[in-house]
């Protein structure tokens, strides 16, 4: 059963994980739960191949225009393309640069969400512009190819190609190449983590940080939180199965899955930039996010972790005035400010 608007206190029955019992899921935040109806109308659960055209159309319908991204003249907006890796098609990029900047600015390299199967370079970008305007940042968004038409490694390699292009072109756009961080939500968070690993392993660009919002990190989809949110919530375990299978096909749960596609599989998380991870307690990605931050600490890395009580997947975008949403946005801004200043 998918969550409805009045189910803030809904408790699902316990489920089994191996020989251990997994308890019922945490309840959804009371302020955020009413927005679940809108979420489920846009992205009906569970995601399937039959529903994919509707999901993609919903994502496109909410795309911001150039005019809205300009924020009343505060930003200049350009849509260009970066060369793909190893003869792959060019990768669309959207650059939003502050018009009033008198010096080179820091920049967010943004990777959109969409479960690996939908979204484009404009997805969620209007949501990021407030942060960019407050902090005086440029934003460069990447339009990677999505599955199942373009399975792994196409999405993560497109994202890496865009990052290489951004560093090479930074001066052209008045961007400080020493202050570029990668940011992603959901599938974009997983791809952002994969790109950071790729940059480390290939001696690529030095990112100043990575910010991962409810990241999609583990293709095995077998954590306690994934089991708790079977047929329950805004992005369920069943939808997660669909997204990962679309990306990886028959390689799922095998030794042939790359850590760049599923960053939880990385042997070590050493050598990565300072990392911010946040996630809701009432969603599939909770436990893999917590584990990723813990492994960063274990490897001697710098990481900040927030788990917002009752937050479902995407709660902060759909219920922005809720207390936990305001807390999450504030924590993100504070971390960014500390990192960049």
C-alpha positions, -999 to 999 in steps of 0.1 A, spaced: 0 0 0 14 34 -9 12 62 16 -18 86 14 -21 121 28 -36 110 61 -12 83 70 14 102 90 10 77 118 7 46 96 26 16 109 34 -12 86 38 -47 99 72 -62 107 90 -80 79 118 -106 80 154 -101 69 172 -134 69 167 -148 104 161 -114 120 129 -95 122 128 -60 108 104 -37 127 78 -14 111 90 18 94 93 50 113 62 73 108 62 101 83 66 136 97 31 151 104 38 184 86 52 167 55 27 138 51 0 159 34 23 165 4 26 128 -2 -6 129 -23 11 153 -47 43 132 -48 24 100 -57 3 118 -84 35 129 -101 54 97 -96 29 68 -91 42 39 -71 57 16 -79 78 27 -109 75 4 -138 83 4 -175 46 11 -182 46 42 -160 79 55 -171 65 78 -199 42 94 -174 70 99 -149 92 114 -175 65 138 -187 58 149 -151 95 157 -147 95 177 -179 63 196 -170 80 210 -139 112 221 -157 121 257 -149 124 282 -178 154 303 -186 135 333 -173 128 317 -139 165 306 -136 176 341 -144 161 352 -110 152 386 -122 185 392 -139 207 379 -111 220 350 -134 230 346 -170 217 313 -184 234 293 -212 228 258 -225 259 243 -241 274 208 -245 305 190 -234 323 163 -254 314 128 -243 340 103 -232 357 80 -257 335 90 -286 302 90 -267 276 117 -277 280 152 -264 267 159 -230 242 188 -224 252 213 -197 233 243 -184 254 271 -169 239 297 -145 264 324 -136 259 354 -113 258 386 -134 270 408 -106 301 388 -97 333 409 -96 356 379 -91 357 343 -99 329 325 -81 326 291 -66 303 266 -84 280 238 -78 282 210 -104 246 196 -101 235 161 -110 197 157 -111 177 128 -96 151 106 -112 158 70 -101 183 66 -130 154 65 -154 141 100 -158 149 137 -154 171 161 -174 195 189 -168 168 213 -157 152 190 -132 152 204 -97 173 233 -108 149 260 -97 151 244 -63 189 250 -62 188 286 -74 179 300 -39 211 284 -26 231 298 -55 217 333 -50 223 333 -13 259 321 -15 268 339 -48 275 307 -66 274 296 -102 255 264 -110 264 240 -138 239 212 -144 246 181 -164 221 163 -186 233 127 -185 217 99 -205 192 77 -185 184 40 -183 171 17 -196 179 31 -230 213 41 -218 225 17 -191 256 19 -170 283 32 -175 266 59 -197 251 80 -169 281 82 -147 305 87 -176 284 115 -190 285 132 -156 323 128 -154 327 141 -190 307 172 -179 329 177 -149 361 175 -170 346 201 -193 337 224 -165 372 224 -150 387 230 -185 362 259 -192 361 274 -157 380 306 -166 356 312 -195 327 314 -171 344 333 -144 344 302 -121 371 294 -96 383 259 -105 396 255 -70 361 259 -55 339 235 -74 318 210 -55 295 183 -68 259 181 -56 232 155 -63 199 142 -50 186 106 -51 200 90 -83 220 122 -88 235 117 -53 246 83 -62 261 95 -95 278 124 -78 294 99 -54 304 78 -83 320 108 -101 339 117 -70 353 82 -68 361 83 -105 379 116 -102 400 102 -73 409 70 -91 417 86 -125 436 115 -110 409 138 -123 397 172 -111 400 181 -74 366 187 -60 363 209 -29 334 188 -16 305 166 -24 269 171 -11 247 140 -13 210 143 -7 192 110 -1 217 93 -23 210 62 -43 242 43 -34 236 5 -32 222 -16 -60 217 -45 -37 186 -28 -22 186 -51 9 191 -27 39 167 -26 68 153 7 55 147 -7 20 128 -36 36 108 -13 58 96 7 28 83 -20 6 51 -7 -11 52 22 14 63 58 8 73 81 -20 101 60 -35 96 23 -25 118 -7 -25 99 -19 -56 107 14 -75 143 11 -64 144 -24 -78 131 -10 -111 156 18 -113 187 -3 -105 176 -31 -128 171 -6 -156 207 7 -150 225 -26 -145 204 -53 -160 217 -89 -155 248 -75 -136 227 -68 -105 242 -82 -73 272 -96 -91 309 -90 -90 305 -71 -123 289 -40 -107 313 -11 -107 317 11 -76 312 41 -99 276 28 -106 270 16 -70 293 36 -47 285 15 -17 306 -12 -34 338 9 -32 366 -10 -14 377 22 3 364 57 7 397 72 15 409 102 -5 375 117 -11 367 154 -6 347 167 25 313 152 23 278 163 34 251 135 35 215 140 45 185 117 43 151 112 59 145 85 85 114 73 66 128 63 33 146 35 14 180 53 12 183 59 50 207 31 59 229 31 29 234 69 35 243 64 71 267 35 62 284 56 36 291 85 60 303 59 86 327 44 61 340 79 52 349 84 89 364 50 91 387 59 62 398 90 79 376 113 58 356 144 66 319 139 66 288 155 81 256 134 84 220 144 90 190 120 94 158 140 95 131 123 115 100 114 95 114 127 62 103 106 32 121 107 -1 119 143 -15 101 157 15 120 190 15 110 198 -21 73 189 -16 69 203 19 94 232 20 77 250 49 78 220 73 101 223 103 124 195 92 126 209 56 137 243 70 162 225 92 176 205 63 179 236 41 196 255 69 221 228 76 230 226 39 235 263 37 256 263 68 278 235 55 282 252 21 292 285 38 318 268 60 332 248 31 335 278 7 345 305 31 
